[in-house]
Structure formats: C-alpha cells, structure tokens
Amino acid sequence: MSWLTGLLGAAGLLAIALMDEESPQQASCALIAEGEHAERRGPDSFRAECPADLPGLQQAADGALAALDLDIRPARYQTLAFADAIHFQNSGTGWAPLPGQRVVGSGMQLPMRPVVRGVLHMLCAFAIEPDPNGRPENIEVECLADRSGDKRQLERAARRGVQVWRYLPVALTYCVDEQTHDVAQRIMRTPGQPQYVEPTPPMPDPSRLPSLCSRE
C-alpha cells in the first residue's frame, strides 16, 4: 500500500468519524402494548421489537420500557391510545431514547356542565415535565372554548385527563409542549320526534393557545 493510499484511507475514516459526530445514528423499534382491553384498563406491559442488526438497541429499549410507570387508571369512558414505535439515538456512547415521546395518550373528557351551557370545543395547551418514569409532572395548562366562563372547569378536566399520559423515560429533565382539541356533540331528543344532532360551531382559533414551556 502506497503512502497516498494510506493517507486517503485515513482521511476517509476521519470523514466518517466527523459525519457520525455531526449526525448521530438514529433508529426505531416497534412498540406493542400488551394486556386484555388495554385501551380501557391500561396496558399490563409494553414490548419493543428492534432491528437485530443494531447491537445494544434492543437492550436500550427494554431498559427504557422497564422504567416506565404503568400505574395507569383511565377514567370511565376514557380510551387510551398507544404509540406504535419508539425512537433512539446513538452518539457514539450507546443507544439512548429521544426525549418527548408520548407512548400513552388519551383525549380529554369535556365536563358536563359546560357542554350543557353550550361548550362544544375544548382546546388546551400543556407544559409537562415528565418524571424519570415517564409520568407527567409540573403540569401547566390553558384552555380555550367556544364560550366564555368555563375556563377553570375545562382546565381542571384537562389536568385530570393528562394523568394517564406516559412518556418514554430518558435520563434528563425537560419540558414538552402539547396541545389537544376535543369536540362534544349535543343530541336533542323530543318525544315523538326523531333525535336531532346540534350542528358543531367552528372551533376557536388554535393560534391563541400559548407555548407554555417558553414561559418557564
């Protein structure tokens, strides 16, 4: 091998090393929620299926899921939704989960009294700091509706609603901005008449919702 070939080979290795430093490798694993009626009762566990050709990724996924708080108790009529994948990054020291991944979510339940008074849209902004086990902490919330006067009730309901959310545990503290939009329907029933579904008015402007993490 000539000195020129050796120099080009070293330069190529250096270029690869620099590229890896600037663009960390990322990968995803399929996520499966296990347990009978998991959407209604909460999952018994989660299982990750990771690419077998990426050493250490399966172990990192299993470790993150083992730390996840599964004490999840949905409210009556509350349905859970689960992420179908989780994502990781390798900066050269091993695989680590990316922050901000909500693996368990759920819509909000509009309180009955505001709905009776005419609230059909509920838009909420949240600032959430997941704890080391993925449970929401330090929750800040602001909500909008299509009529005034129900703000506090909506925000109490929203704060209760996010208690079932879970984020994939990571080894750092951070704040994540979330937004939700939930819609109610009012069905009118009059004896001797067919039921009537009240038309849903336009939703409030979502641009009025703040970015609550930026306030901290």
ABEGO torsion letter per residue (X at the ends): XBAAAAAAAAAAAAAAAAAAAABBBBBBBBBBBBEBGAAAAEBABBBBBBBAABBGAAAAAAAAAAABBABBBBBBGBBBBBBABBBBBBAGAEBBBBBGBBABBBBBBBBAAAAAAGBABBBBBBBBBBBAAGBBBGBBBBBBBABBGAAAAAAAAAAAAAAABBBBBBABBBBBBBBBBBBBBBBBBBBGBBBBBBBBBBBBBAAABBBAAAAX
